[in-house]
Each structure stands twice: as structure tokens, then as C-alpha cells.
Amino acid sequence: MLDTKFHELMEFPASFPYKVVGDARPTLADDVVAVVQQIVPGDYMPTTKASSKGTYNSITINVIVNGKEQIEQLYIDLAAIEGVKRVL
């Protein structure tokens, strides 16, 4: 796991936003939602924004997390999606 201090800084459950930046492809948002669903099932409405040249998409998704373990696992699993460059 990651060595974060989220448990010291936040009260849970909490809404936690993730921004996933990856190669522009039509299924990126679906892949992000699928990964989030595996860890924190729920209804999600991510927003997608294309880069100025259309090379990349950024997907923003808010997740209600129950602890630092979920936050850390989502960072790891979202970063593992094919074509993802950054998870913020």
C-alpha cells in the first residue's frame, strides 16, 4: 500500500475526487467507472474533458470512500488502466 496520511487528515466516509488523465479513447470513462465499481460500488457520473489537441482525455469522478485503504487502492488500480498517464 501507499504510505499516505489520509486517515489523519479526513473524516470518513468522505467524497473524494479523482482525475484520471489518459490517451483519448471512447472507452476511457467506462474503464474508470468499472475500476471504481470493483472497490466502491455505486452510481457514478464521471465528467470527461478533452485536451486542446484532442490527444488526451481527463476523467473526473467523485467517490464516497470509507477509509484510506480505498483511496490508496483506487490510485493504484486507476493508474493500471491501459493508456492512463496520471491519476490526481
PDB file of N, CA, C and O in Angstrom, chain B, residues numbered from 101:
ATOM      1  N   MET B 101       0.836  -1.190   0.000  1.00  0.00           N
ATOM      2  CA  MET B 101       0.000   0.000   0.000  1.00  0.00           C
ATOM      3  C   MET B 101       0.874   1.245   0.000  1.00  0.00           C
ATOM      4  O   MET B 101       2.081   1.191   0.236  1.00  0.00           O
ATOM      5  N   LEU B 102       0.237   2.338  -0.267  1.00  0.00           N
ATOM      6  CA  LEU B 102       0.915   3.625  -0.242  1.00  0.00           C
ATOM      7  C   LEU B 102       1.029   4.111   1.199  1.00  0.00           C
ATOM      8  O   LEU B 102       0.237   3.716   2.054  1.00  0.00           O
ATOM      9  N   ASP B 103       1.991   4.946   1.461  1.00  0.00           N
ATOM     10  CA  ASP B 103       2.185   5.467   2.818  1.00  0.00           C
ATOM     11  C   ASP B 103       1.615   6.882   2.900  1.00  0.00           C
ATOM     12  O   ASP B 103       2.360   7.862   2.907  1.00  0.00           O
ATOM     13  N   THR B 104       0.288   6.977   2.961  1.00  0.00           N
ATOM     14  CA  THR B 104      -0.369   8.278   3.000  1.00  0.00           C
ATOM     15  C   THR B 104      -0.876   8.581   4.405  1.00  0.00           C
ATOM     16  O   THR B 104      -0.876   7.715   5.280  1.00  0.00           O
ATOM     17  N   LYS B 105      -1.300   9.802   4.600  1.00  0.00           N
ATOM     18  CA  LYS B 105      -1.824  10.236   5.897  1.00  0.00           C
ATOM     19  C   LYS B 105      -3.283  10.675   5.788  1.00  0.00           C
ATOM     20  O   LYS B 105      -3.751  11.500   6.572  1.00  0.00           O
ATOM     21  N   PHE B 106      -4.001  10.113   4.804  1.00  0.00           N
ATOM     22  CA  PHE B 106      -5.399  10.485   4.617  1.00  0.00           C
ATOM     23  C   PHE B 106      -6.211  10.268   5.889  1.00  0.00           C
ATOM     24  O   PHE B 106      -7.089  11.068   6.209  1.00  0.00           O
ATOM     25  N   HIS B 107      -5.922   9.191   6.616  1.00  0.00           N
ATOM     26  CA  HIS B 107      -6.681   8.880   7.829  1.00  0.00           C
ATOM     27  C   HIS B 107      -6.483   9.940   8.908  1.00  0.00           C
ATOM     28  O   HIS B 107      -7.330  10.084   9.790  1.00  0.00           O
ATOM     29  N   GLU B 108      -5.378  10.684   8.852  1.00  0.00           N
ATOM     30  CA  GLU B 108      -5.129  11.742   9.829  1.00  0.00           C
ATOM     31  C   GLU B 108      -5.781  13.059   9.404  1.00  0.00           C
ATOM     32  O   GLU B 108      -6.046  13.918  10.245  1.00  0.00           O
ATOM     33  N   LEU B 109      -6.038  13.219   8.120  1.00  0.00           N
ATOM     34  CA  LEU B 109      -6.497  14.492   7.588  1.00  0.00           C
ATOM     35  C   LEU B 109      -7.989  14.532   7.263  1.00  0.00           C
ATOM     36  O   LEU B 109      -8.557  15.611   7.091  1.00  0.00           O
ATOM     37  N   MET B 110      -8.620  13.372   7.178  1.00  0.00           N
ATOM     38  CA  MET B 110     -10.011  13.305   6.734  1.00  0.00           C
ATOM     39  C   MET B 110     -10.872  12.532   7.717  1.00  0.00           C
ATOM     40  O   MET B 110     -10.387  11.703   8.486  1.00  0.00           O
ATOM     41  N   GLU B 111     -12.172  12.831   7.667  1.00  0.00           N
ATOM     42  CA  GLU B 111     -13.160  12.029   8.386  1.00  0.00           C
ATOM     43  C   GLU B 111     -13.900  11.202   7.344  1.00  0.00           C
ATOM     44  O   GLU B 111     -14.240  11.695   6.269  1.00  0.00           O
ATOM     45  N   PHE B 112     -14.144   9.942   7.676  1.00  0.00           N
ATOM     46  CA  PHE B 112     -14.784   9.027   6.737  1.00  0.00           C
ATOM     47  C   PHE B 112     -16.166   8.654   7.218  1.00  0.00           C
ATOM     48  O   PHE B 112     -16.405   8.618   8.425  1.00  0.00           O
ATOM     49  N   PRO B 113     -17.093   8.372   6.299  1.00  0.00           N
ATOM     50  CA  PRO B 113     -16.960   8.400   4.849  1.00  0.00           C
ATOM     51  C   PRO B 113     -16.808   9.829   4.336  1.00  0.00           C
ATOM     52  O   PRO B 113     -17.247  10.787   4.972  1.00  0.00           O
ATOM     53  N   ALA B 114     -16.171   9.947   3.163  1.00  0.00           N
ATOM     54  CA  ALA B 114     -15.910  11.257   2.573  1.00  0.00           C
ATOM     55  C   ALA B 114     -15.978  11.174   1.056  1.00  0.00           C
ATOM     56  O   ALA B 114     -15.681  10.141   0.456  1.00  0.00           O
ATOM     57  N   SER B 115     -16.374  12.279   0.455  1.00  0.00           N
ATOM     58  CA  SER B 115     -16.354  12.373  -1.000  1.00  0.00           C
ATOM     59  C   SER B 115     -14.925  12.696  -1.422  1.00  0.00           C
ATOM     60  O   SER B 115     -14.319  13.648  -0.929  1.00  0.00           O
ATOM     61  N   PHE B 116     -14.399  11.895  -2.339  1.00  0.00           N
ATOM     62  CA  PHE B 116     -13.006  12.070  -2.767  1.00  0.00           C
ATOM     63  C   PHE B 116     -12.969  12.128  -4.287  1.00  0.00           C
ATOM     64  O   PHE B 116     -13.367  11.170  -4.950  1.00  0.00           O
ATOM     65  N   PRO B 117     -12.495  13.244  -4.854  1.00  0.00           N
ATOM     66  CA  PRO B 117     -12.442  13.359  -6.309  1.00  0.00           C
ATOM     67  C   PRO B 117     -11.156  12.759  -6.881  1.00  0.00           C
ATOM     68  O   PRO B 117     -10.072  12.942  -6.327  1.00  0.00           O
ATOM     69  N   TYR B 118     -11.291  12.059  -7.968  1.00  0.00           N
ATOM     70  CA  TYR B 118     -10.148  11.536  -8.712  1.00  0.00           C
ATOM     71  C   TYR B 118     -10.190  12.143 -10.106  1.00  0.00           C
ATOM     72  O   TYR B 118     -11.258  12.259 -10.707  1.00  0.00           O
ATOM     73  N   LYS B 119      -9.034  12.527 -10.616  1.00  0.00           N
ATOM     74  CA  LYS B 119      -8.916  12.957 -12.008  1.00  0.00           C
ATOM     75  C   LYS B 119      -7.943  12.002 -12.674  1.00  0.00           C
ATOM     76  O   LYS B 119      -6.793  11.869 -12.255  1.00  0.00           O
ATOM     77  N   VAL B 120      -8.416  11.346 -13.708  1.00  0.00           N
ATOM     78  CA  VAL B 120      -7.624  10.366 -14.443  1.00  0.00           C
ATOM     79  C   VAL B 120      -7.333  10.946 -15.821  1.00  0.00           C
ATOM     80  O   VAL B 120      -8.256  11.267 -16.571  1.00  0.00           O
ATOM     81  N   VAL B 121      -6.059  11.079 -16.155  1.00  0.00           N
ATOM     82  CA  VAL B 121      -5.655  11.609 -17.452  1.00  0.00           C
ATOM     83  C   VAL B 121      -5.070  10.459 -18.259  1.00  0.00           C
ATOM     84  O   VAL B 121      -4.157   9.763 -17.813  1.00  0.00           O
ATOM     85  N   GLY B 122      -5.619  10.276 -19.458  1.00  0.00           N
ATOM     86  CA  GLY B 122      -5.151   9.179 -20.287  1.00  0.00           C
ATOM     87  C   GLY B 122      -5.326   9.464 -21.758  1.00  0.00           C
ATOM     88  O   GLY B 122      -5.878  10.491 -22.154  1.00  0.00           O
ATOM     89  N   ASP B 123      -4.845   8.533 -22.560  1.00  0.00           N
ATOM     90  CA  ASP B 123      -4.994   8.652 -24.009  1.00  0.00           C
ATOM     91  C   ASP B 123      -6.462   8.819 -24.360  1.00  0.00           C
ATOM     92  O   ASP B 123      -7.332   8.187 -23.760  1.00  0.00           O
ATOM     93  N   ALA B 124      -6.730   9.680 -25.340  1.00  0.00           N
ATOM     94  CA  ALA B 124      -8.112   9.901 -25.774  1.00  0.00           C
ATOM     95  C   ALA B 124      -8.618   8.642 -26.476  1.00  0.00           C
ATOM     96  O   ALA B 124      -8.124   8.255 -27.535  1.00  0.00           O
ATOM     97  N   ARG B 125      -9.601   8.026 -25.864  1.00  0.00           N
ATOM     98  CA  ARG B 125     -10.267   6.868 -26.473  1.00  0.00           C
ATOM     99  C   ARG B 125     -11.675   6.794 -25.907  1.00  0.00           C
ATOM    100  O   ARG B 125     -11.907   7.200 -24.768  1.00  0.00           O
ATOM    101  N   PRO B 126     -12.604   6.288 -26.678  1.00  0.00           N
ATOM    102  CA  PRO B 126     -14.013   6.343 -26.286  1.00  0.00           C
ATOM    103  C   PRO B 126     -14.358   5.563 -25.021  1.00  0.00           C
ATOM    104  O   PRO B 126     -15.360   5.874 -24.376  1.00  0.00           O
ATOM    105  N   THR B 127     -13.571   4.570 -24.648  1.00  0.00           N
ATOM    106  CA  THR B 127     -13.937   3.725 -23.502  1.00  0.00           C
ATOM    107  C   THR B 127     -13.201   4.088 -22.210  1.00  0.00           C
ATOM    108  O   THR B 127     -13.347   3.384 -21.211  1.00  0.00           O
ATOM    109  N   LEU B 128     -12.421   5.157 -22.205  1.00  0.00           N
ATOM    110  CA  LEU B 128     -11.653   5.500 -21.004  1.00  0.00           C
ATOM    111  C   LEU B 128     -12.570   5.745 -19.804  1.00  0.00           C
ATOM    112  O   LEU B 128     -12.311   5.218 -18.722  1.00  0.00           O
ATOM    113  N   ALA B 129     -13.623   6.525 -19.971  1.00  0.00           N
ATOM    114  CA  ALA B 129     -14.537   6.804 -18.853  1.00  0.00           C
ATOM    115  C   ALA B 129     -15.193   5.514 -18.352  1.00  0.00           C
ATOM    116  O   ALA B 129     -15.352   5.331 -17.145  1.00  0.00           O
ATOM    117  N   ASP B 130     -15.570   4.630 -19.260  1.00  0.00           N
ATOM    118  CA  ASP B 130     -16.175   3.346 -18.861  1.00  0.00           C
ATOM    119  C   ASP B 130     -15.181   2.503 -18.068  1.00  0.00           C
ATOM    120  O   ASP B 130     -15.556   1.846 -17.097  1.00  0.00           O
ATOM    121  N   ASP B 131     -13.918   2.521 -18.482  1.00  0.00           N
ATOM    122  CA  ASP B 131     -12.891   1.761 -17.762  1.00  0.00           C
ATOM    123  C   ASP B 131     -12.685   2.324 -16.361  1.00  0.00           C
ATOM    124  O   ASP B 131     -12.512   1.567 -15.406  1.00  0.00           O
ATOM    125  N   VAL B 132     -12.704   3.647 -16.234  1.00  0.00           N
ATOM    126  CA  VAL B 132     -12.551   4.277 -14.919  1.00  0.00           C
ATOM    127  C   VAL B 132     -13.705   3.871 -14.010  1.00  0.00           C
ATOM    128  O   VAL B 132     -13.484   3.480 -12.864  1.00  0.00           O
ATOM    129  N   VAL B 133     -14.923   3.960 -14.510  1.00  0.00           N
ATOM    130  CA  VAL B 133     -16.095   3.584 -13.709  1.00  0.00           C
ATOM    131  C   VAL B 133     -16.030   2.113 -13.318  1.00  0.00           C
ATOM    132  O   VAL B 133     -16.361   1.768 -12.183  1.00  0.00           O
ATOM    133  N   ALA B 134     -15.614   1.246 -14.220  1.00  0.00           N
ATOM    134  CA  ALA B 134     -15.533  -0.192 -13.921  1.00  0.00           C
ATOM    135  C   ALA B 134     -14.556  -0.457 -12.780  1.00  0.00           C
ATOM    136  O   ALA B 134     -14.835  -1.279 -11.907  1.00  0.00           O
ATOM    137  N   VAL B 135     -13.420   0.225 -12.778  1.00  0.00           N
ATOM    138  CA  VAL B 135     -12.439   0.042 -11.707  1.00  0.00           C
ATOM    139  C   VAL B 135     -13.007   0.544 -10.382  1.00  0.00           C
ATOM    140  O   VAL B 135     -12.875  -0.123  -9.356  1.00  0.00           O
ATOM    141  N   VAL B 136     -13.632   1.709 -10.402  1.00  0.00           N
ATOM    142  CA  VAL B 136     -14.205   2.261  -9.173  1.00  0.00           C
ATOM    143  C   VAL B 136     -15.297   1.331  -8.642  1.00  0.00           C
ATOM    144  O   VAL B 136     -15.380   1.101  -7.436  1.00  0.00           O
ATOM    145  N   GLN B 137     -16.135   0.795  -9.534  1.00  0.00           N
ATOM    146  CA  GLN B 137     -17.222  -0.107  -9.129  1.00  0.00           C
ATOM    147  C   GLN B 137     -16.707  -1.344  -8.397  1.00  0.00           C
ATOM    148  O   GLN B 137     -17.385  -1.865  -7.511  1.00  0.00           O
ATOM    149  N   GLN B 138     -15.516  -1.818  -8.758  1.00  0.00           N
ATOM    150  CA  GLN B 138     -14.959  -3.005  -8.111  1.00  0.00           C
ATOM    151  C   GLN B 138     -14.607  -2.734  -6.650  1.00  0.00           C
ATOM    152  O   GLN B 138     -14.665  -3.638  -5.817  1.00  0.00           O
ATOM    153  N   ILE B 139     -14.245  -1.496  -6.341  1.00  0.00           N
ATOM    154  CA  ILE B 139     -13.798  -1.181  -4.979  1.00  0.00           C
ATOM    155  C   ILE B 139     -14.901  -0.506  -4.167  1.00  0.00           C
ATOM    156  O   ILE B 139     -15.078  -0.799  -2.985  1.00  0.00           O
ATOM    157  N   VAL B 140     -15.644   0.404  -4.813  1.00  0.00           N
ATOM    158  CA  VAL B 140     -16.715   1.134  -4.133  1.00  0.00           C
ATOM    159  C   VAL B 140     -17.934   1.134  -5.057  1.00  0.00           C
ATOM    160  O   VAL B 140     -18.121   2.073  -5.831  1.00  0.00           O
ATOM    161  N   PRO B 141     -18.762   0.094  -4.982  1.00  0.00           N
ATOM    162  CA  PRO B 141     -19.937   0.041  -5.856  1.00  0.00           C
ATOM    163  C   PRO B 141     -20.861   1.239  -5.643  1.00  0.00           C
ATOM    164  O   PRO B 141     -21.028   1.717  -4.520  1.00  0.00           O
ATOM    165  N   GLY B 142     -21.451   1.711  -6.725  1.00  0.00           N
ATOM    166  CA  GLY B 142     -22.369   2.843  -6.636  1.00  0.00           C
ATOM    167  C   GLY B 142     -22.695   3.370  -8.015  1.00  0.00           C
ATOM    168  O   GLY B 142     -22.241   2.830  -9.024  1.00  0.00           O
ATOM    169  N   ASP B 143     -23.485   4.429  -8.051  1.00  0.00           N
ATOM    170  CA  ASP B 143     -23.838   5.086  -9.310  1.00  0.00           C
ATOM    171  C   ASP B 143     -22.895   6.259  -9.508  1.00  0.00           C
ATOM    172  O   ASP B 143     -22.808   7.139  -8.652  1.00  0.00           O
ATOM    173  N   TYR B 144     -22.196   6.276 -10.620  1.00  0.00           N
ATOM    174  CA  TYR B 144     -21.205   7.321 -10.879  1.00  0.00           C
ATOM    175  C   TYR B 144     -21.491   8.021 -12.194  1.00  0.00           C
ATOM    176  O   TYR B 144     -21.890   7.402 -13.180  1.00  0.00           O
ATOM    177  N   MET B 145     -21.277   9.315 -12.179  1.00  0.00           N
ATOM    178  CA  MET B 145     -21.453  10.156 -13.363  1.00  0.00           C
ATOM    179  C   MET B 145     -20.158  10.920 -13.600  1.00  0.00           C
ATOM    180  O   MET B 145     -20.063  12.089 -13.228  1.00  0.00           O
ATOM    181  N   PRO B 146     -19.165  10.291 -14.206  1.00  0.00           N
ATOM    182  CA  PRO B 146     -17.900  10.987 -14.437  1.00  0.00           C
ATOM    183  C   PRO B 146     -18.062  12.065 -15.507  1.00  0.00           C
ATOM    184  O   PRO B 146     -18.941  11.989 -16.366  1.00  0.00           O
ATOM    185  N   THR B 147     -17.195  13.066 -15.431  1.00  0.00           N
ATOM    186  CA  THR B 147     -17.162  14.080 -16.474  1.00  0.00           C
ATOM    187  C   THR B 147     -15.888  13.887 -17.281  1.00  0.00           C
ATOM    188  O   THR B 147     -14.850  13.503 -16.742  1.00  0.00           O
ATOM    189  N   THR B 148     -15.978  14.156 -18.573  1.00  0.00           N
ATOM    190  CA  THR B 148     -14.848  13.984 -19.476  1.00  0.00           C
ATOM    191  C   THR B 148     -14.526  15.315 -20.123  1.00  0.00           C
ATOM    192  O   THR B 148     -15.414  16.051 -20.552  1.00  0.00           O
ATOM    193  N   LYS B 149     -13.237  15.607 -20.184  1.00  0.00           N
ATOM    194  CA  LYS B 149     -12.774  16.812 -20.866  1.00  0.00           C
ATOM    195  C   LYS B 149     -11.600  16.425 -21.757  1.00  0.00           C
ATOM    196  O   LYS B 149     -10.661  15.762 -21.316  1.00  0.00           O
ATOM    197  N   ALA B 150     -11.666  16.848 -23.008  1.00  0.00           N
ATOM    198  CA  ALA B 150     -10.589  16.561 -23.960  1.00  0.00           C
ATOM    199  C   ALA B 150      -9.515  17.637 -23.869  1.00  0.00           C
ATOM    200  O   ALA B 150      -9.806  18.793 -23.561  1.00  0.00           O
ATOM    201  N   SER B 151      -8.275  17.249 -24.137  1.00  0.00           N
ATOM    202  CA  SER B 151      -7.177  18.220 -24.170  1.00  0.00           C
ATOM    203  C   SER B 151      -7.349  19.116 -25.397  1.00  0.00           C
ATOM    204  O   SER B 151      -8.126  18.805 -26.300  1.00  0.00           O
ATOM    205  N   SER B 152      -6.629  20.213 -25.419  1.00  0.00           N
ATOM    206  CA  SER B 152      -6.789  21.178 -26.516  1.00  0.00           C
ATOM    207  C   SER B 152      -6.489  20.566 -27.884  1.00  0.00           C
ATOM    208  O   SER B 152      -7.106  20.952 -28.876  1.00  0.00           O
ATOM    209  N   LYS B 153      -5.564  19.630 -27.954  1.00  0.00           N
ATOM    210  CA  LYS B 153      -5.234  18.983 -29.229  1.00  0.00           C
ATOM    211  C   LYS B 153      -6.005  17.679 -29.434  1.00  0.00           C
ATOM    212  O   LYS B 153      -5.906  17.058 -30.493  1.00  0.00           O
ATOM    213  N   GLY B 154      -6.780  17.261 -28.415  1.00  0.00           N
ATOM    214  CA  GLY B 154      -7.555  16.040 -28.525  1.00  0.00           C
ATOM    215  C   GLY B 154      -6.761  14.767 -28.329  1.00  0.00           C
ATOM    216  O   GLY B 154      -7.253  13.675 -28.614  1.00  0.00           O
ATOM    217  N   THR B 155      -5.535  14.897 -27.845  1.00  0.00           N
ATOM    218  CA  THR B 155      -4.674  13.739 -27.644  1.00  0.00           C
ATOM    219  C   THR B 155      -5.037  12.977 -26.376  1.00  0.00           C
ATOM    220  O   THR B 155      -4.928  11.752 -26.323  1.00  0.00           O
ATOM    221  N   TYR B 156      -5.472  13.716 -25.350  1.00  0.00           N
ATOM    222  CA  TYR B 156      -5.758  13.128 -24.042  1.00  0.00           C
ATOM    223  C   TYR B 156      -7.163  13.494 -23.594  1.00  0.00           C
ATOM    224  O   TYR B 156      -7.739  14.490 -24.032  1.00  0.00           O
ATOM    225  N   ASN B 157      -7.703  12.658 -22.705  1.00  0.00           N
ATOM    226  CA  ASN B 157      -8.952  12.954 -22.016  1.00  0.00           C
ATOM    227  C   ASN B 157      -8.676  12.964 -20.521  1.00  0.00           C
ATOM    228  O   ASN B 157      -7.860  12.187 -20.025  1.00  0.00           O
ATOM    229  N   SER B 158      -9.355  13.842 -19.811  1.00  0.00           N
ATOM    230  CA  SER B 158      -9.304  13.768 -18.355  1.00  0.00           C
ATOM    231  C   SER B 158     -10.708  13.408 -17.873  1.00  0.00           C
ATOM    232  O   SER B 158     -11.702  14.013 -18.273  1.00  0.00           O
ATOM    233  N   ILE B 159     -10.750  12.430 -17.026  1.00  0.00           N
ATOM    234  CA  ILE B 159     -12.000  11.929 -16.458  1.00  0.00           C
ATOM    235  C   ILE B 159     -11.999  12.307 -14.988  1.00  0.00           C
ATOM    236  O   ILE B 159     -11.075  11.954 -14.255  1.00  0.00           O
ATOM    237  N   THR B 160     -13.027  13.022 -14.552  1.00  0.00           N
ATOM    238  CA  THR B 160     -13.160  13.370 -13.136  1.00  0.00           C
ATOM    239  C   THR B 160     -14.333  12.580 -12.573  1.00  0.00           C
ATOM    240  O   THR B 160     -15.422  12.555 -13.145  1.00  0.00           O
ATOM    241  N   ILE B 161     -14.080  11.935 -11.435  1.00  0.00           N
ATOM    242  CA  ILE B 161     -15.108  11.120 -10.794  1.00  0.00           C
ATOM    243  C   ILE B 161     -15.015  11.320  -9.283  1.00  0.00           C
ATOM    244  O   ILE B 161     -13.928  11.279  -8.707  1.00  0.00           O
ATOM    245  N   ASN B 162     -16.160  11.536  -8.653  1.00  0.00           N
ATOM    246  CA  ASN B 162     -16.215  11.674  -7.195  1.00  0.00           C
ATOM    247  C   ASN B 162     -16.678  10.352  -6.596  1.00  0.00           C
ATOM    248  O   ASN B 162     -17.671   9.766  -7.029  1.00  0.00           O
ATOM    249  N   VAL B 163     -15.935   9.897  -5.592  1.00  0.00           N
ATOM    250  CA  VAL B 163     -16.203   8.604  -4.973  1.00  0.00           C
ATOM    251  C   VAL B 163     -16.379   8.801  -3.468  1.00  0.00           C
ATOM    252  O   VAL B 163     -15.592   9.510  -2.841  1.00  0.00           O
ATOM    253  N   ILE B 164     -17.402   8.182  -2.889  1.00  0.00           N
ATOM    254  CA  ILE B 164     -17.571   8.207  -1.435  1.00  0.00           C
ATOM    255  C   ILE B 164     -16.732   7.060  -0.872  1.00  0.00           C
ATOM    256  O   ILE B 164     -17.081   5.888  -1.013  1.00  0.00           O
ATOM    257  N   VAL B 165     -15.630   7.417  -0.237  1.00  0.00           N
ATOM    258  CA  VAL B 165     -14.701   6.416   0.298  1.00  0.00           C
ATOM    259  C   VAL B 165     -14.917   6.247   1.793  1.00  0.00           C
ATOM    260  O   VAL B 165     -15.362   7.167   2.480  1.00  0.00           O
ATOM    261  N   ASN B 166     -14.593   5.051   2.287  1.00  0.00           N
ATOM    262  CA  ASN B 166     -14.788   4.729   3.698  1.00  0.00           C
ATOM    263  C   ASN B 166     -13.497   4.635   4.486  1.00  0.00           C
ATOM    264  O   ASN B 166     -13.526   4.358   5.685  1.00  0.00           O
ATOM    265  N   GLY B 167     -12.374   4.859   3.841  1.00  0.00           N
ATOM    266  CA  GLY B 167     -11.103   4.785   4.558  1.00  0.00           C
ATOM    267  C   GLY B 167      -9.940   4.996   3.623  1.00  0.00           C
ATOM    268  O   GLY B 167     -10.092   4.996   2.401  1.00  0.00           O
ATOM    269  N   LYS B 168      -8.769   5.178   4.216  1.00  0.00           N
ATOM    270  CA  LYS B 168      -7.577   5.446   3.416  1.00  0.00           C
ATOM    271  C   LYS B 168      -7.212   4.275   2.516  1.00  0.00           C
ATOM    272  O   LYS B 168      -6.619   4.477   1.456  1.00  0.00           O
ATOM    273  N   GLU B 169      -7.554   3.060   2.914  1.00  0.00           N
ATOM    274  CA  GLU B 169      -7.242   1.890   2.105  1.00  0.00           C
ATOM    275  C   GLU B 169      -7.948   1.965   0.751  1.00  0.00           C
ATOM    276  O   GLU B 169      -7.362   1.630  -0.278  1.00  0.00           O
ATOM    277  N   GLN B 170      -9.214   2.408   0.756  1.00  0.00           N
ATOM    278  CA  GLN B 170      -9.939   2.544  -0.504  1.00  0.00           C
ATOM    279  C   GLN B 170      -9.316   3.632  -1.374  1.00  0.00           C
ATOM    280  O   GLN B 170      -9.182   3.453  -2.585  1.00  0.00           O
ATOM    281  N   ILE B 171      -8.937   4.750  -0.774  1.00  0.00           N
ATOM    282  CA  ILE B 171      -8.305   5.833  -1.531  1.00  0.00           C
ATOM    283  C   ILE B 171      -7.040   5.324  -2.204  1.00  0.00           C
ATOM    284  O   ILE B 171      -6.842   5.522  -3.403  1.00  0.00           O
ATOM    285  N   GLU B 172      -6.195   4.676  -1.437  1.00  0.00           N
ATOM    286  CA  GLU B 172      -4.922   4.188  -1.966  1.00  0.00           C
ATOM    287  C   GLU B 172      -5.125   3.129  -3.044  1.00  0.00           C
ATOM    288  O   GLU B 172      -4.455   3.153  -4.076  1.00  0.00           O
ATOM    289  N   GLN B 173      -6.049   2.199  -2.805  1.00  0.00           N
ATOM    290  CA  GLN B 173      -6.289   1.135  -3.786  1.00  0.00           C
ATOM    291  C   GLN B 173      -6.816   1.712  -5.095  1.00  0.00           C
ATOM    292  O   GLN B 173      -6.448   1.245  -6.173  1.00  0.00           O
ATOM    293  N   LEU B 174      -7.673   2.719  -5.006  1.00  0.00           N
ATOM    294  CA  LEU B 174      -8.179   3.350  -6.225  1.00  0.00           C
ATOM    295  C   LEU B 174      -7.063   4.034  -6.993  1.00  0.00           C
ATOM    296  O   LEU B 174      -7.029   3.942  -8.220  1.00  0.00           O
ATOM    297  N   TYR B 175      -6.146   4.718  -6.316  1.00  0.00           N
ATOM    298  CA  TYR B 175      -5.000   5.315  -7.015  1.00  0.00           C
ATOM    299  C   TYR B 175      -4.211   4.241  -7.778  1.00  0.00           C
ATOM    300  O   TYR B 175      -3.854   4.433  -8.940  1.00  0.00           O
ATOM    301  N   ILE B 176      -3.949   3.133  -7.122  1.00  0.00           N
ATOM    302  CA  ILE B 176      -3.163   2.057  -7.740  1.00  0.00           C
ATOM    303  C   ILE B 176      -3.905   1.449  -8.929  1.00  0.00           C
ATOM    304  O   ILE B 176      -3.333   1.287 -10.007  1.00  0.00           O
ATOM    305  N   ASP B 177      -5.175   1.114  -8.727  1.00  0.00           N
ATOM    306  CA  ASP B 177      -5.942   0.436  -9.778  1.00  0.00           C
ATOM    307  C   ASP B 177      -6.262   1.362 -10.953  1.00  0.00           C
ATOM    308  O   ASP B 177      -6.242   0.926 -12.104  1.00  0.00           O
ATOM    309  N   LEU B 178      -6.554   2.618 -10.680  1.00  0.00           N
ATOM    310  CA  LEU B 178      -6.820   3.561 -11.773  1.00  0.00           C
ATOM    311  C   LEU B 178      -5.560   3.796 -12.606  1.00  0.00           C
ATOM    312  O   LEU B 178      -5.633   3.915 -13.829  1.00  0.00           O
ATOM    313  N   ALA B 179      -4.419   3.862 -11.949  1.00  0.00           N
ATOM    314  CA  ALA B 179      -3.154   4.059 -12.678  1.00  0.00           C
ATOM    315  C   ALA B 179      -2.818   2.860 -13.563  1.00  0.00           C
ATOM    316  O   ALA B 179      -2.065   3.001 -14.526  1.00  0.00           O
ATOM    317  N   ALA B 180      -3.361   1.693 -13.252  1.00  0.00           N
ATOM    318  CA  ALA B 180      -3.073   0.478 -14.006  1.00  0.00           C
ATOM    319  C   ALA B 180      -3.920   0.335 -15.276  1.00  0.00           C
ATOM    320  O   ALA B 180      -3.683  -0.572 -16.074  1.00  0.00           O
ATOM    321  N   ILE B 181      -4.905   1.221 -15.469  1.00  0.00           N
ATOM    322  CA  ILE B 181      -5.735   1.154 -16.669  1.00  0.00           C
ATOM    323  C   ILE B 181      -4.860   1.461 -17.889  1.00  0.00           C
ATOM    324  O   ILE B 181      -4.035   2.375 -17.862  1.00  0.00           O
ATOM    325  N   GLU B 182      -5.052   0.700 -18.935  1.00  0.00           N
ATOM    326  CA  GLU B 182      -4.276   0.881 -20.164  1.00  0.00           C
ATOM    327  C   GLU B 182      -4.430   2.306 -20.697  1.00  0.00           C
ATOM    328  O   GLU B 182      -5.549   2.797 -20.852  1.00  0.00           O
ATOM    329  N   GLY B 183      -3.315   2.963 -20.973  1.00  0.00           N
ATOM    330  CA  GLY B 183      -3.328   4.300 -21.548  1.00  0.00           C
ATOM    331  C   GLY B 183      -3.388   5.433 -20.544  1.00  0.00           C
ATOM    332  O   GLY B 183      -3.302   6.599 -20.928  1.00  0.00           O
ATOM    333  N   VAL B 184      -3.536   5.115 -19.255  1.00  0.00           N
ATOM    334  CA  VAL B 184      -3.592   6.174 -18.240  1.00  0.00           C
ATOM    335  C   VAL B 184      -2.192   6.719 -17.996  1.00  0.00           C
ATOM    336  O   VAL B 184      -1.236   5.966 -17.809  1.00  0.00           O
ATOM    337  N   LYS B 185      -2.092   8.042 -18.000  1.00  0.00           N
ATOM    338  CA  LYS B 185      -0.803   8.717 -17.796  1.00  0.00           C
ATOM    339  C   LYS B 185      -0.660   9.225 -16.369  1.00  0.00           C
ATOM    340  O   LYS B 185       0.432   9.163 -15.804  1.00  0.00           O
ATOM    341  N   ARG B 186      -1.738   9.725 -15.775  1.00  0.00           N
ATOM    342  CA  ARG B 186      -1.686  10.298 -14.419  1.00  0.00           C
ATOM    343  C   ARG B 186      -3.005  10.073 -13.708  1.00  0.00           C
ATOM    344  O   ARG B 186      -4.066  10.048 -14.332  1.00  0.00           O
ATOM    345  N   VAL B 187      -2.929   9.908 -12.387  1.00  0.00           N
ATOM    346  CA  VAL B 187      -4.122   9.900 -11.535  1.00  0.00           C
ATOM    347  C   VAL B 187      -3.882  10.955 -10.465  1.00  0.00           C
ATOM    348  O   VAL B 187      -2.924  10.875  -9.696  1.00  0.00           O
ATOM    349  N   LEU B 188      -4.743  11.918 -10.432  1.00  0.00           N
ATOM    350  CA  LEU B 188      -4.600  13.028  -9.478  1.00  0.00           C
ATOM    351  C   LEU B 188      -5.730  12.994  -8.477  1.00  0.00           C
ATOM    352  O   LEU B 188      -5.793  13.844  -7.589  1.00  0.00           O
TER     353      LEU B 188
END
